[in-house]
Amino acid sequence: MIGNVIGVKPVKFTNRETGEVIEGTRLYVIADDMDCFGKSCEQIWVGSGTPLEKKLSAYLDDPEKLLGLDVDFSFKSNSKKVAQFEVIENSSKKAG
């Protein structure tokens, strides 16, 4: 699915059940969706220390670099876990 990043939210909280500190970034992406009249909005979790965080490291040092970028992404079957994520290089904004 191709979408456009419209929001970036750094997240850090403590899991009440385990006491584990959870850290990462939540991306809000708006996309065309054949099941929706208009557009849909997806949330993509970029957990700290994950391969997706490493892939986006050039952008995450300044999250505003992600705003307005076009991305191609998909989720694992029956899940909200990201299976594939790429920044579309033809976007008007780029890292660096």
C-alpha positions in Angstrom: 0.0 0.0 0.0 1.3 3.4 -0.8 0.7 6.3 1.6 1.9 9.6 2.8 3.3 10.2 6.3 1.2 12.8 8.0 2.3 12.4 11.6 5.2 11.1 13.7 5.0 10.5 17.5 7.9 9.5 19.6 6.7 7.0 22.3 8.2 5.9 25.6 6.2 4.2 28.4 6.5 1.4 31.0 4.5 -1.7 30.5 2.4 -2.0 33.6 2.4 -5.8 33.5 6.1 -6.5 32.9 7.8 -3.2 34.0 9.6 -3.2 30.6 10.3 0.2 29.1 8.8 0.4 25.6 10.3 2.9 23.3 9.8 3.7 19.6 8.0 5.9 17.1 4.5 5.8 15.8 4.0 6.8 12.2 0.6 8.0 11.0 0.2 7.3 7.2 -2.8 8.3 5.1 -3.5 6.1 2.1 -6.0 5.2 -0.6 -8.1 2.2 0.5 -10.5 0.4 -1.8 -12.6 -0.5 1.3 -13.0 3.1 2.3 -14.9 6.1 0.9 -12.0 8.6 0.8 -8.8 7.8 2.5 -7.8 5.6 5.4 -5.2 6.3 8.1 -2.8 3.6 9.3 -0.5 3.5 12.3 2.9 2.0 11.8 4.9 1.0 14.9 8.7 1.5 14.7 10.1 -0.2 17.8 13.4 0.7 19.2 16.2 -1.7 18.2 14.2 -3.2 15.3 15.2 -3.6 11.7 12.6 -1.0 10.7 14.1 1.5 13.1 17.6 0.9 11.6 16.1 1.4 8.1 14.6 4.7 9.1 17.6 5.9 11.2 18.5 8.7 8.8 15.0 10.1 9.3 14.4 9.4 13.0 17.2 11.8 14.2 14.8 14.6 13.1 11.2 13.1 12.9 10.1 16.2 10.8 12.1 14.7 7.9 9.4 12.0 7.7 6.5 14.4 7.3 5.2 14.4 3.8 7.2 11.4 2.6 5.5 8.8 0.4 6.0 5.3 1.6 5.2 1.8 0.4 4.3 -0.6 3.2 2.4 -3.8 4.0 1.4 -5.6 7.1 1.8 -9.3 7.9 -1.4 -11.3 7.2 -4.0 -10.8 9.8 -1.7 -8.5 11.8 -0.7 -4.9 12.3 3.0 -5.9 12.3 4.9 -4.4 9.3 6.0 -6.9 6.8 7.5 -4.5 4.3 8.3 -0.7 4.4 10.2 1.4 1.9 10.5 5.2 1.5 9.6 6.1 -2.1 12.7 8.0 -3.3 10.7 10.2 -5.7 9.2 12.0 -2.7 9.9 15.7 -2.6 11.6 15.3 0.9 14.6 13.1 1.5 16.8 12.3 4.5 20.1 14.1 4.7 
